[in-house]
């Protein structure tokens, strides 16, 4: 079975945290006390939707580039087709990430649906078979921010989760290093409501690729709670509770539990997460808020509190464009020019987080490596 060390990080509760070396995939153990002092040997870098700062997101080419750039994990968001095949798209509404709006043969598929309580108009993966989706081509989702990525519009397919896992295995054989996969189930309550449950096929795919164990080179993420609990009964793959900034998990809204995202980052909420998940991934402002002038504020104690409960912490998302960075990390005045990503990453690692997502894996790896060199 392929293993990677963040998947084993849940053993922190027993007194050990393992963290990875992206060059060799060798594990370096540190004690929980050292980890609490933020001396992790190698914080983990996730390629967010692949190398989405450089290629249209959720394409095999974006994942491949993220691996080339040294990402420890790649992240495919998972949605379902009409014929129950899991594919990698950030949302099931695909008008912004494919060329479907320019395909006259699918004009009659445009519709309005309510997804997680919000009305959306467009084209949806669950209204297409895989064969139909494979005729579409990916486009850059935010061309105004990433105009260079539009050079790749129309070149790449929508991949299935099986194709993503096959790519990872091929790249592991080519590079000789272990590469992690972090699928995220998107809108699981909605997909359950239309009879397209994603948990079972995802668990089956992970097991098929040797990723169903506690030390697998994989984690499964979700913003919802109930589907993680379901997955906890299906696989031993480590689970990650994503926590949005404000609001509430949609399944908890539907169930009327009153559980909010703010509650999940309290000690009581973290203890509840620990019963079914292995890691917690709140939005980065929960760890270091932004001041009114856009600069980084004072770190909170969230990473330390989670660590005391045996929950490694992951933050999202580090993006290198000036408009996405704290004021003090920007270079020049062009909002979409690349600023100093390490200027933002460093304080979060100082605050004790164990891993971070980035759209720019090369810059994220460089920032992580610079931080490690300074702190070891």
N, C-alpha and C positions, 0 to 999 in steps of 0.2 A: 504494500500500500504506500502511495506517495504521501509524504508528510512535509509540513512546513511549520515553523516554530510558533507563529501567532496562534495557530490552531491548538497548540499545547499550552498556551498562556493561561488557560483556566486553572492550571495546576498552581497558579500563584496562591490560591487559597491554602494549598498545602505547603507553601513556603518557597516555591521556586517559580521564576519567570524565565522562559526561554525566548530568545529573540534571534532573528536570522541574520546571516551574512549573505548578501545577494550574490557575491562573487562565487561562493562555494556551497551555499546552502547549509553550511555547518552551523550547529547551534552552540551558543555561548550561554551557559547558565549564570545567573546572578541571584543573589539572595533577595528575598522580599524586602529586607531592610535597605539594601543597595538600590533596589528599584524605587523604593519610596523616596530616595534621595535623588532620583532622576539620573541614574547612571546606567540606563539600559545600553547594552553594547550596540544594538542596531535597531532603533525604532523602524517600524514597518512602513513601506510606501506602497499605497494602492494606486494603480492606474485607473482613474475615474472614467468609466465608460471607455476604457482604453486610453490612448494618448489623444484625448478629445480636443486638446489645444492645437493639434496639428493635423488631424484627419477627422472626417465626419464620424460622429460618435457611434458606438455599438456596431462597428464593422470589423471584420476579421483583420483588415489592414490597420485599424486603430489599435486593436489588441496586440497585433504583431509588433507594431512600433513601440507600444508601451513596454513590451518584453525586451525589445532591443535596447530601450533606454534604461533598463535595470529595475523596473517595477517588480516588487516582490509578489504582488497579487494583481490580477486584472478583474474588473467588475462588469459582468453582463447583467443588466436589468432584464427581467423575464416577464413576458406576457404570452398569451395563448392565441393560436389561430382557431378558426372555425372547426378544423379537424383535429384539434387537441394536440397540436405540436407547439412546444415552447420555443419562442424566438426572442432574440435580443433587441429590444427597443426600450427607450426610456419611458415611453407612454404607449398605451394601446391606441391612442389617437395619433395618426402617423402623417398628417398633412405637412407638418413642419420638418419631418426627418426623412421623407421619401418624396419621389416625384409623382405620387399618386394623383395629385390635383391636375396634372398635365396629361393624364391618361383618360382619353374619352371613353374607353371601354368600361371604366369604373365610375363614371360620372354619377350613375344612379345609386352608388353605394354611399354617397354623402348623406349624412344624417345628423340628428341632434340626440345626444344621450346624456343622462345624468350619471356622472362618475364621482363617487365619494361626495355626493351632495352638491356637485357643481354641474351646470349644464355646459356641455361642450359640443361644438359643431365641427364635423370633419369626417374622416375615414378611420375605421377602427379595425384592428387586427382580427378581432373575433368575427368579423364579417367576411374574411378572406380565407380561402384554403392556403396551405403552404405553397402549393404550385402557383397560385395566383400571386402571392406575396413575392415569390422568387422572380416574377417578371418585373417587379419594381426595382428602383435603384435609390440608394441613400443620397441625401443632400445634407449640407451643413445646416444645423438647426439655428444658429445665431450668426448669419452672414455679416451683419453689421459690426459685430465684435471680432469676428475671425474671417475677414475677407479672403485670406490666403487659402483657407480650407475649401472655398468654393471651386477651386481648380480641380477638386476631386468629385464634384457633383456629378452624379450619373454613372460613376464607375464601379461602385461596390454594391453587392447584394445585402439583403437582410439575412443575417446568419441565424441558424438554429442553435440551441444550447448544445446539442450534440456536436455541431461543427466547431463551436468555441472550445469544447473540451478536447476534441480531436486536435485542434491547433495547439493547445497547451501541451498535450502529450508529444506532438511532433517537435515542438520547440524545446521541451525538456531533453529529448533524445539528441537534438542538434547542439544544445548548449551545455549539457551535462549538469544543469542546475535544476532544482525544484522550483516550480512556478505555481503560486497559489491562485485559486479562483474564488470569487466572492459574489455568487449570484444573489440578486435581490428580487424577491417576489413583489410585483407591482399590483396594487389594487386587489388583493386576494379576496376580500369580502365581495366586491363586485363580481369577480370571476366566479366565485362560488354561487352567486345569485343567478347566474345564467348557465349553470351546469358545466362550467369549465374549470374545475378545481385544478390548481397548479401544484399543490403539495405532492401528490402522488407521482406524477410524471417527473417532477424535479428530483424527488428522492430516488426514483428508479434510475434516472440518468447518472446521478452521482455514484450510486452503488455500482453501476455498470462500469464506471471508470475508476473504481477503487477509492472513492472519496466519501464513503459512508461511515467512517470511523472517527473516533474522538481526536486522533492525531492526524487526520487527513489534511492534505494541502488545500483546504477549502473551508469557507465559512458561508452560512446562509443568512441573509439579512432581510429585515422587514421593518416597516414603520408600524405595522399592526402587531397585536399581542396574540390573538387567538390562533393565527396560522403558525406562529412560532411554537406555540404549545402543541399544535397538531404535528408539526415537523419533529418536535422533540420525542414524539412517540414513534416516529417512522425511521429516523436515522440518528446516528450518534455524531454526525458532523456538527462541529461547533456552530452555535447560533448567535446572532448579533441583533440586539434590540436597537434599531435606529430611533432617534428621538428628535422630532422636528422642534423648531423654536416657537413655542406657543401652540395653542390649539390642542387637539386631542387625537389619538389614534382613531381612525374611522370605525374600526370594528367596535371600539369602546363607545363611540357615539351611538352606533346602531343598537348596541346592547344596553345603553343607558346606565353604564356603571359609574359615570362621573370621573373616571380616570383621565387625567390630562397629561400632556407632555411635561408641564412644570412639576406635576406630582412625581413622574417617573425619575426625575433627577434628585428627589429628596432621599434621605436615608431609607425611609420606609419603601419608597418606590424602587430604589436600587435593590433592596432586599427581596422585593417581589420579583424583579427581573431575574435575580440569581437562582430562583427556583426552576426556571425553564430555559434560560439563555446563559451563554458563557462569556459574552462581552457586551459592552454598551457603547453606542455611538451617537451621542448627542451632537446637535449643531454646535459649531465652534464658539458661538457667542456665549454658550453656557459656561465655557471654560475661561475665556477672556472676552468681555464685552467691548464694544466700541464706544468711545467717548463721543460727545456731540460734534466735535470737530473732525471725527473720522479716525482719530488715533486709537491705538490699543489702550484699553483700560487696565485695571488691576486684575490679576488672575484670581479666580475663585478657588475654593478647595475641592471642587468636584472630582478631579483626578485622584486626589489623595483619599477622598471618602469612598470612591468606587474601588480603589485598590485595596483598601482595608477590608472590603467585602469580597475580594477575590475576583473583581470584574476589570479586566484590562479595558482601556478606553481608546476609542478611535474617533477622530474628528473629520468633519467634512465642511466645505471643500476648499482646498487651496488652489486658487486660480491666479495666474501671474500677470494678467492685464492690470494696468494702473487702476482702472475703475473698480476692480475687485479687491484691491490691497488697502491696508491702512494708510492713512495720509503720509506717514513718515517713511513708508516703504516704496512710494512712487518715484519714478524716474522721469523727469520732464512733465509736460502738460498734456500730451496726447492720451486720452482715456483708454485707448486700446493698445497702446505701446506696452511692451513688457517691462515690468518694474523689478524690484528686488524681492523675489519670493522668499529667500532665506531670512530676510528681515522679519517676515511674518511667522515663518515656520519655527524659528529659534525660540521665541517666547513661549509657544505652545509646548514644545518639547521641554523647556525649562519648567513649565507648569505641571509636567508629569504625564502627558498623554503618551500612549504607547504606539500609536499609528495614525496616519493621516491619508486622506484621499487627495489626489491632485489631478488636474487636467493636463499638467505639464510634468510627466514623470521624470524627464531628464533633469529639470530644475529642482524637482522634489528630492531626487536621489542626491544631487549635489548639495542641497541644503542640509539633508540628513547627515551626509558624510562630513560636512564642515562642522556641524554641531557635535557629532561624535568625536572628531579630532580635537575639538576644544574642551570636551567634557570628560575625556578618559585619562 
